Amino acid sequence: MTAPLKYLQHYPAHLQDKIRQLQAQGQLGDYISQRYPILHSVQTDKALYQYSNDIRQAFLRNAPLLDKVHYDNRLSLDHHALGLNTAISRVQGTKLKAKKEIRIASFFKSSPADFLRMIVVHELAHLKERQHDKAFYQLCLHMEPNYHQLEFDCRVYLLWKSSGADLGGI
C-alpha cells in the first residue's frame, strides 16, 4: 500500500492514484495550467479586502462587516493554513468589540484566480458557520457552486508547488 499524498490524504484512493500517476509523469503542472489558466490580479491587501467584501456583499449581506483582510506571510502551508478567519476581541473604552479579520497565505498572491476565490469563500463562510459541518459546506456551495472541485484542485496545486515545481505561467 502506498502512503497517502500530502494535502489529499482524506480523498478516496482512486483519486490519489490518478494524481500520483500525473505526478510520476511530471504532468501536475499541465493539469493545473490547463484547468486554471487565469491568474488573479489581487495583489495588495486593499484589493484583497475589496475583493472579499464584494463577495460578502453579494452572498452574506447580514454577516458582520470585515474589519481587515490581508495577505499573511506567516501562514504556513505545512500546517494546512491557507487562510484564517479570526474574531479578535479588543477593549474600546467601556465596550468589548470583536474585530472580524481574514488572513490569506501570501503564497496565493500568484495563484489561479479560482483558487483565491475558493479560499475567500471558505473564510467568509466562517462568518456564519464556525464548524466545518454540512451547513458550512452548503454555504460554500451557495457562494461558489464548484467549491468542492476547486478545493480538490487547489490541493493538487499545493502538492505540485510543494514538490519544488517552477511556476512557469502559474
N, C-alpha and C positions, 0 to 999 in steps of 0.2 A: 504494500500500500504506500502511495506517495504522500508526502507531507502536504497539508493544506497550503494554498497560496496566501501570502500576506495580503491583507485587505479583502480577500474573497473567501475566507475560511467558513463563513456561515452560508455560503451558496452551495447548491447541490453539486455532487462530484462530477456529473456530466458537463456542467458549465465550467467548472475548474479545469477539467480535462481539455476542453476546447481552447481555453485561454492558455493553458500550459503548452498546447501544441503550437498556437500562434507565437508564443514566447520562444519556443525552441527553434522556430523558423525565422525568428527575428522580425516578425510582422505585427507586433503590437502597435508600433508607431503608425504603420499603414492603416490598421484597423481604426485607430482613433482619428487620424487626419482625414480619412475618407468619410467617416460618420460626422465629424465635427470640424469642418474646415475653417469656420469663422471664429476668430479670436475677439474678445470684447475690448472695448476702449475705456473701460472704467479703471483709471489708473491712480486717481487721487482719493483721499478719504472723503473729501467733499462730494465728489462724483459718486462714490460708493454710498454715501448717506442718501443722496438724491435718488439713486437707482433703487435702493432698498425701500425708501419712503414711497416711491411711486408704486411699487408692488404692494406695499402695505395698504396704501390708499385705495388701490383697485380691488383688493380682496378682503381686507381686515379693517374696515373703517372704524369699527368700535374698539379695536385694540389700542392699547396705550401708545402714545407718541414715542418715537425713538429719540433718546437724548443724544446718543452718539453711535456712529457706525464707522469702523475704521479697519484698515489692514493692520495685522499684528505680526511682527517678525518673531515673536516669542512662541507663537503657536506651532507645535511640532507635529509633523505627520507621523512620527514614530509613536505618538500617543493617540493616534487616530483623531486628532483635533483639527478638523477642517475649519470649524468656526465655533464660536461660543456665544451664548446668549446669557447675559447676566442682568440681575436686578440689584444694583448696589444701593444700599440704604445710607443716606447721609443726613446729618442733622443740619437743618437750616433754621436758625433761631429757636423757636419752641416746637417746630414741626420736624417730623421724620419723613424725608422724601425718598422714594425709590426711583433711581435712575435706570432706565432701560437701555442697555448697551449691547451691540452686536460687534463681535470681532471676527474677522475673516483672516485665515492664514495668508500671509503675503505671497506665498507660493502661487496663489491663484490670480495674481496680477497678470500672469502670462498664460492663462488657461483658455480653453474654448469658452465661448460666451454661454453656452448651455450649462456648463458646469458651475459657473459663477451663479447663474440664476437658480440652479438646484440647491446650492448651499444657502443662498439668501432665503429662498422659500423655506428651507428646513429650519433656519434660525428664526424666521418670522413666525412659523407655526408654533414655536415655543412661547410666543407671547400669549397664545390662547390655551395651548396644551403643553404642560410641563413634561409629561412622560411620553416615551416612545410607545404608545399604545395604538389601538385601532383608530380612535378618534384623531390622533395626531397624524397618522398616515393618510386618513381620509381628507384632512385639511390640506396636507401637502399635495394630494392629487387634485383637490379643488383649485389650488393656485397653479399647479403645473401637472397637467394630465399625463405627461410622460415621465413623471417623477421617478418611478422605480427603474425604468431603463436608464435614465440619466445617472441615477445613483450607482447602478452596476457599472456602467461605462466609465464613470468617474473613478471608481475603484480600480478598473483596468488601467486607466490613465495613471493613477498613483503607482500601481505595480510597475508599469513601464518606466515612469520617471525615477522611481526608487532604484531601478536597476542600472542607473547611470546613463540613460539614453540621452542623446542630444535632442534638443527641441526641434531642430530644423525649422519648419514653418510653424510649429506649435510651441 
